[in-house]
Amino acid sequence: MKLITVHIPEKYVQGMEELVTANYYPNRSEVIRVAIRDLLKTELKVLIREEE
């Protein structure tokens, strides 16, 4: 895996902490990985449709 640094609004961090505290995810990194994965799946599907 590649390490990247990002600046995230405090409200987003608080939301991620709530998900971790509620045991939906083991840690904030996993929250971010899942969010990025889901975004890419959605956006890339749209991009592929536009190219056809």
N, C-alpha and C positions, 0 to 999 in steps of 0.2 A: 504494500500500500504506500501511497505517496502522502507525505505530510504537507498540508497547506495551512496558511493563516488567513483568517477572515475576521472582519469586524461585524458583529451581529447586534442589533438593537436589544436593549435590556429586556424588553417585553418578550422577545423571542426566546431569550435565555431562560426567563422565568417560566415560560410555557414548556420548554424542554425539561426543566427541572421538575415541573409538575408531572409530566409523563414518566420520568424516571422514578420519582417518589411513589407514584401509583403503580410501579412495577410493570408498566407497559413496555419499557425498554430498559436494558441493563445500565446504560450510560448515555450521556449527551452525544457522544460520537456516533453511536448506533442510530439515534434519532436523526442526526444529520445525514448519515449514509442512506437511510430509508427514504428520507424526504428527497434527496437528490436523485436516487434511483427512480422513485415514482415520477418526479418531474421529467426526467429524461425519457422515460417510457412514454409519457403523454406527449411531450413536445416532439420527440422524434417520430412518433406515429403521424402527427400533423404534418411535419416536414416531409415525410415520405409521401403522404397523400398529395401534397402540393406539387411535388416533383413529377407525379404520374400524369 
